Amino acid sequence: MVALPAIDGREYVYRVHAPCDALPADLFWAAFHCHDGGPHPRALDRFDAALIWRASRPQHI
């Protein structure tokens, strides 16, 4: 998951599907390009402004 702050003061969160060994910068740019292609105000393009974390794998019963 990658959270990107935008110029409207809000934070937008994206699920980025990537291999476990993906570099944080690759995750950031994948989310940034996804955001950039959407209807939202421009995201801040500073890597250090993003919050990146691994999403838990859903447990199937």
C-alpha positions in Angstrom: 0.0 0.0 0.0 1.2 3.5 -0.8 -0.3 6.7 0.6 0.4 9.8 -1.4 -0.3 13.3 -0.1 -1.8 15.6 -2.7 -1.9 19.4 -3.1 -5.5 19.5 -1.9 -4.3 18.4 1.6 -5.8 15.0 1.4 -4.0 11.6 1.3 -4.8 9.0 -1.4 -4.0 5.3 -0.8 -3.2 2.9 -3.5 -2.7 -0.9 -3.5 0.3 -1.7 -5.6 0.8 -5.3 -6.6 4.5 -6.1 -6.7 6.9 -8.9 -5.9 8.2 -9.1 -2.3 11.6 -7.9 -3.4 10.3 -4.7 -5.1 12.2 -1.6 -4.3 10.2 1.1 -2.3 11.0 3.6 -5.1 9.3 1.3 -7.7 6.2 1.1 -5.4 6.1 4.8 -5.1 6.3 5.5 -8.8 3.7 2.9 -9.6 1.2 4.6 -7.2 2.2 8.0 -8.4 1.5 7.2 -12.0 -1.8 5.6 -11.0 -2.8 8.7 -9.1 -1.6 11.0 -12.0 -3.8 9.1 -14.4 -6.9 9.6 -12.2 -9.2 12.6 -11.5 -7.6 13.6 -8.2 -5.5 16.8 -7.7 -1.8 16.4 -8.3 0.1 14.2 -5.8 3.3 15.4 -4.2 6.1 13.8 -6.1 8.6 13.7 -3.2 9.4 10.1 -2.3 9.9 11.0 1.3 6.3 12.3 1.5 4.9 8.9 0.8 4.0 6.2 3.3 4.6 2.7 2.1 3.6 -0.5 3.9 2.9 -4.2 3.1 -0.8 -5.1 3.0 -1.7 -8.3 4.9 -2.7 -11.2 2.7 -6.4 -11.9 3.2 -7.2 -15.1 5.0 -9.6 -17.4 3.2 -11.8 -19.6 5.3 
